[in-house]
């Protein structure tokens, strides 16, 4: 039988720190860390308030222990967040200092308070310790630990142990929030690029493919002028393939120099006879001091000129105050259709289609059909 874990056990502290730094990526964020802390300190609840509640915000709370669910989001039914946070004496604590409830409210006065009778007593909470910290953006977040009446108050050694986690907790939450924000931005950008049917391939320092998006995978699977051989991108035209490899080598050789990073382009002929692929080779900035194996060094952009980008009719309507018929007509024109084809696709007469076009000109400020096509293709409605 293994010895019980204690606050003097270094491996236990190391394990909790590890769980803390992995917390943001968990399905239920920081639950492993909070559960580990709860077990080690014999707690009733261990709660991380990533966004403390306020009068206008129900906050964001992660919890381990008792019957309270692990994650409480906006709109969750929770007695503390809905009603009693305003009565909580442990709010806006000095940053970085562990504070107990008894330090703020003497025990006899606490027993007389509405906060105790309405919130603490029903949940059988007798002792609370808390610490408030700031993330990298200066936003306050809080750790709260509770015990029931049958347990003891937090000792000086336990409070010191909680404070040991403060710098780790501050860094882990800051990094976790930042990574989540970056991942959200990445997903939006990836979706927007996918709507434009642009293939993206990342290459490592040896010119090997690290990863590629779905549009690039489709292009390589088609093997219509481009393919993947032994993990490397290859142009099927041998002369152009040598030119492409020279561009890759040039880009890789200049990354650690002070020279301007090169950007090159190649028109790739297709075996099917369709319009050439457009391919751009762009270097990525690399810091040699922190470059790890598998760091992306080059980004390849590939576009099929025949592939129509998706333009949101709804967004184009909102951008220029168009009706659904007018917005649809403009988008169909941008796909290269004639007015006769547009009229047929919309199921209207050619005169009606022309009337729509005149209305579009008036609302968008363009005066020619070619200008309208350019407006549609450059519109932000294509990145929805």
For each residue, the residues with C-beta under 8 A, 3 or more apart:
1:
2:
3:
4:
5: 9 12 39 40
6: 9 12 40
7: 12 13 40 41 157 158 161
8:
9: 5 6 12 13
10: 13 14
11: 14 15
12: 5 6 7 9 15 16 40
13: 7 9 10 16 17 164
14: 10 11 17 18
15: 11 12 18 19 36
16: 12 13 19 20 33 36 37 40 165
17: 13 14 20 21 165 168
18: 14 15 21 22
19: 15 16 22 23 32 33 36
20: 16 17 23 30 33 165 168 169 172
21: 17 18 168 171 172 175
22: 18 19 25 26 32
23: 19 20 26 29 30 31 32 33 172 176
24: 29 30 172 173 175 176 177 179 180
25: 22 29 176 179
26: 22 23 29 30 31 32
27:
28: 31 62 70 71
29: 23 24 25 26 50 62 71 176
30: 20 23 24 26 33 34 48 62
31: 23 26 28 34 35 62 64 70 71
32: 19 22 23 26 35 36
33: 16 19 20 23 30 36 37
34: 30 31 37 38 46 47 48 62 63 64 65
35: 31 32 38 39 46 64 65
36: 15 16 19 32 33 39 40
37: 16 33 34 40 41 43 46 64 145
38: 34 35 41 43 44 45 46 64 65
39: 5 35 36 42
40: 5 6 7 12 16 36 37
41: 7 37 38 46 145 158 161
42: 39 147 151
43: 37 38 46 65 145 146 147
44: 38 65 66 124 125 146 147 148 151
45: 38 63 64 65 66 68 125 144 145 146
46: 34 35 37 38 41 43 63 64 65 143 144 145
47: 34 61 62 63 64 143 144 145 146
48: 30 34 61 62 63 141 142 143 144 173
49: 52 53 59 60 61 141 142 143 144
50: 29 59 60 61 62 141 173 177
51: 57 59 60 139 141
52: 49 59 85 91 140 141 142
53: 49 57 58 59 61 80 81 85
54: 57 59 85
55: 86
56:
57: 51 53 54 74
58: 53 74 75 76 78 81 82
59: 49 50 51 52 53 54 72 74 81 85
60: 49 50 51 72 73 74
61: 47 48 49 50 53 71 72 78 81
62: 28 29 30 31 34 47 48 50 70 71 72
63: 34 45 46 47 48 66 68 69 70 71 72
64: 31 34 35 37 38 45 46 47 70
65: 34 35 38 43 44 45 46 68 146
66: 44 45 63 123
67:
68: 45 63 65 72 78
69: 63 72 76
70: 28 31 62 63 64
71: 28 29 31 61 62 63
72: 59 60 61 62 63 68 69 76 78 81
73: 60 76
74: 57 58 59 60
75: 58
76: 58 69 72 73 81
77: 82
78: 58 61 68 72 81 82
79: 82 83 84 119 122 123
80: 53 83 84 85 88 119
81: 53 58 59 61 72 76 78 85
82: 58 77 78 79
83: 79 80 118 119
84: 79 80 87 88 115 118 119
85: 52 53 54 59 80 81 88 91
86: 55
87: 84 113 114 115 118 119
88: 80 84 85 91 115
89: 101 104 105 115
90: 93 99 101 104 128 130 144
91: 52 85 88
92: 132 140
93: 90 97 99 130 131 132 142
94: 97 99 132
95: 132 133 134 140
96: 131 132 133 163 166
97: 93 94 131 132 163
98: 129 130 131 154 159 160 162 163
99: 90 93 94 103 104 129 130 131
100: 103 104 127 128 129 130 153 154 159
101: 89 90 104 105 110 127 128 129
102: 105 106 107 110 127 153
103: 99 100
104: 89 90 99 100 101
105: 89 101 102 109 110 113
106: 102 109 110
107: 102 110 111
108: 111 112
109: 105 106 112 113
110: 101 102 105 106 107 113 115 116 120
111: 107 108 116
112: 108 109 116
113: 87 105 109 110 116 117
114: 87 117 118
115: 84 87 88 89 110 118 119 120
116: 110 111 112 113 119 120 121
117: 113 114 120 121
118: 83 84 87 114 115 121 122
119: 79 80 83 84 87 115 116 122 123 125
120: 110 115 116 117 123 125 126
121: 116 117 118 124 125
122: 79 118 119
123: 66 79 119 120
124: 44 121 148 149
125: 44 45 119 120 121 128 146 147 148
126: 120 147 148 149 151
127: 100 101 102 146 147 151 152 153 154
128: 90 100 101 125 144 145 146 147
129: 98 99 100 101 144 145 154 158 159 162
130: 90 93 98 99 100 142 143 144 145
131: 93 96 97 98 99 142 143 162 163 166
132: 92 93 94 95 96 97 140 141 142
133: 95 96 140 141 142 143 166 169 170 173
134: 95 138 139 140 141 170
135: 138 139 141 170 173 174 177
136: 174 178
137: 174 177
138: 134 135
139: 51 134 135
140: 52 92 95 132 133 134
141: 48 49 50 51 52 132 133 134 135 173
142: 48 49 52 93 130 131 132 133
143: 46 47 48 49 130 131 133 162 165 169
144: 45 46 47 48 49 90 128 129 130
145: 37 41 43 45 46 47 128 129 130 154 162
146: 43 44 45 47 65 125 127 128
147: 42 43 44 125 126 127 128 151 152 153 154
148: 44 124 125 126 151
149: 124 126
150:
151: 42 44 126 127 147 148
152: 127 147 155
153: 100 102 127 147
154: 98 100 127 129 145 147 158 159 162
155: 152 158 159
156: 159 160
157: 7 160 161
158: 7 41 129 154 155 161 162
159: 98 100 129 154 155 156 162 163
160: 98 156 157 163 164
161: 7 41 157 158 164 165
162: 98 129 131 143 145 154 158 159 165 166
163: 96 97 98 131 159 160 166
164: 13 160 161 168
165: 16 17 20 143 161 162 168 169
166: 96 131 133 162 163 169 170
167: 170 171
168: 17 20 21 164 165 171 172
169: 20 133 143 165 166 172 173
170: 133 134 135 166 167 173 174
171: 21 167 168 174 175
172: 20 21 23 24 168 169 175 176
173: 24 48 50 133 135 141 169 170 176 177
174: 135 136 137 170 171 177 178
175: 21 24 171 172 178 179
176: 23 24 25 29 172 173 179 180
177: 24 50 135 137 173 174 180 181
178: 136 174 175 181 182
179: 24 25 175 176 182 183
180: 24 176 177 183 184
181: 177 178 184 185
182: 178 179 185 186
183: 179 180 186 187
184: 180 181 187 188
185: 181 182 188 189
186: 182 183 189 190
187: 183 184 190 191
188: 184 185 191 192
189: 185 186 192 193
190: 186 187 193 194 213
191: 187 188 194 195
192: 188 189 195 196 383 384
193: 189 190 196 198 200 213 215
194: 190 191 197 198 213 214 215
195: 191 192 309 310 382 383 384
196: 192 193 303 309 310 382 383
197: 194 215 303 304 307 308 309
198: 193 194 215 301 302 303
199: 212 213 215 216 217 218 219 300 301 302 303
200: 193 212 213 215 216 299 300 301 302
201: 209 211 212 216 233 299 300 302
202: 209 210 211 212 284 296 298 299 300
203: 207 208 209 210 233 248 296 297 298 299 300
204: 207 208 210 294 295 296 297
205: 252 295 297
206:
207: 203 204 232 233 245 248 249 252 298
208: 203 204 231 232
209: 201 202 203 212 228 231 232 233
210: 202 203 204 294 296
211: 201 202 296
212: 199 200 201 202 209 216 217 220
213: 190 193 194 199 200 216 217
214: 194 217 218
215: 193 194 197 198 199 200 218 219 302
216: 199 200 201 212 213 219 220 300 302
217: 199 212 213 214 220 221
218: 199 214 215 221 222
219: 199 215 216 222 224 226 277 302 304
220: 212 216 217 223 226 227 228 233
221: 217 218
222: 218 219
223: 220 226 227 236 271
224: 219 270 271 272 274
225: 235 236 237 268 269 270 271 276 277
226: 219 220 223 233 234 235 236 268 277 279 302
227: 220 223 233 234 236
228: 209 220 231 232 233 234
229: 232 234
230:
231: 208 209 228
232: 207 208 209 228 229
233: 201 203 207 209 220 226 227 228 244 300
234: 226 227 228 229 241
235: 225 226 240 241 244 266 268
236: 223 225 226 227 241 271
237: 225 240 241 268 269
238: 241 242
239: 242 243
240: 235 237 243 244 266 268 269
241: 234 235 236 237 238 244 245
242: 238 239 245 246
243: 239 240 246 247 266
244: 233 235 240 241 247 248 266 279 281
245: 207 241 242 248 249
246: 242 243 249 250
247: 243 244 250 251 262 264 266 281
248: 203 207 244 245 251 252 281 298
249: 207 245 246 252 253
250: 246 247 253 254 262 264
251: 247 248 254 255 261 262 264 281 282 283 297 298
252: 205 207 248 249 255 283 297 298
253: 249 250 257
254: 250 251 257 259 261 262 283
255: 251 252 261 283 284 285 286 297
256: 286 288
257: 253 254
258:
259: 254
260:
261: 251 254 255 282 283 285
262: 247 250 251 254 283
263: 280 281 282 283
264: 247 250 251 280 281
265: 278 279 280 281
266: 235 240 243 244 247 279 281
267: 276 277 278 279
268: 225 226 235 237 240 276 277 278 279 302
269: 225 237 240 276
270: 224 225 273 274 275 276 277
271: 223 224 225 236
272: 224
273: 270
274: 224 270 304 306
275: 270 304 305 306
276: 225 267 268 269 270 305
277: 219 225 226 267 268 270 302 303 304 305
278: 265 267 268 302 303 305
279: 226 244 265 266 267 268 300 301 302
280: 263 264 265 300 301 302
281: 244 247 248 251 263 264 265 266 298 300
282: 251 261 263 298 299 300 301
283: 251 252 254 255 261 262 263 297 298 299
284: 202 255 296 297 298 299
285: 255 261
286: 255 256 291 295 297
287: 290 291
288: 256 291
289:
290: 287
291: 286 287 288 295
292: 295
293:
294: 204 210
295: 204 205 286 291 292
296: 202 203 204 210 211 284 299
297: 203 204 205 251 252 255 283 284 286
298: 202 203 207 248 251 252 281 282 283 284
299: 200 201 202 203 282 283 284 296
300: 199 200 201 202 203 216 233 279 280 281 282
301: 198 199 200 279 280 282
302: 198 199 200 201 215 216 219 226 268 277 278 279 280
303: 196 197 198 199 277 278 307
304: 197 219 274 275 277 307
305: 275 276 277 278
306: 274 275
307: 197 303 304
308: 197 335
309: 195 196 197 377 382
310: 195 196 382
311: 315 316 331 334 376 379 381 382
312: 315 316 381 382 384
313: 316 317 324 327 328 331 381
314: 317 318 327
315: 311 312 318 319 379 380 381 384
316: 311 312 313 319 320 322 327 330 331 376 379 381
317: 313 314 320 321 322 323 324 326 327
318: 314 315 321
319: 315 316 379 380 381
320: 316 317 327 360 363 364
321: 317 318 363
322: 316 317 326 327 330 359 360 363 364
323: 317 326 327 356 359
324: 313 317 327 328
325: 328 329 346 348 356
326: 317 322 323 329 330 356 359 360 363
327: 313 314 316 317 320 322 323 324 330 331
328: 313 324 325 331 332 346
329: 325 326 332 333 342 346 353 356 357 360
330: 316 322 326 327 333 334 360 372 375 376
331: 311 313 316 327 328 334 335 376
332: 328 329 335 337 341 342 345 346
333: 329 330 337 339 342 369 372 373 376
334: 311 330 331 372 373 376 377
335: 308 331 332
336:
337: 332 333 341 342 345
338: 341 342
339: 333 342 343 350 353 354 357
340: 343 344 350
341: 332 337 338 344 345
342: 329 332 333 337 338 339 345 346 353
343: 339 340 346 348 349 350 352 353
344: 340 341 347
345: 332 337 341 342
346: 325 328 329 332 342 343 353
347: 344
348: 325 343 352 353 356
349: 343 352 353
350: 339 340 343 353 354
351: 354 355
352: 343 348 349 355 356
353: 329 339 342 343 346 348 349 350 356 357
354: 339 350 351 357 358
355: 351 352 358 359
356: 323 325 326 329 348 352 353 359 360
357: 329 339 353 354 360 361 369 372
358: 354 355 361 362
359: 322 323 326 355 356 362 363
360: 320 322 326 329 330 356 357 363 364 366 372
361: 357 358 364 365 366 367 372
362: 358 359
363: 320 321 322 326 359 360
364: 320 322 360 361 372 375
365: 361
366: 360 361 371 372 375
367: 361 371
368: 371 372
369: 333 357 372 373
370: 373 374
371: 366 367 368 374 375
372: 330 333 334 357 360 361 364 366 368 369 375 376
373: 333 334 369 370 376 377
374: 370 371 377 378
375: 330 364 366 371 372 378 379
376: 311 316 330 331 333 334 372 373 379 381 382
377: 309 334 373 374 382
378: 374 375
379: 311 315 316 319 375 376 382
380: 315 319 383 384
381: 311 312 313 315 316 319 376 384
382: 195 196 309 310 311 312 376 377 379
383: 192 195 196 380
384: 192 195 312 315 380 381
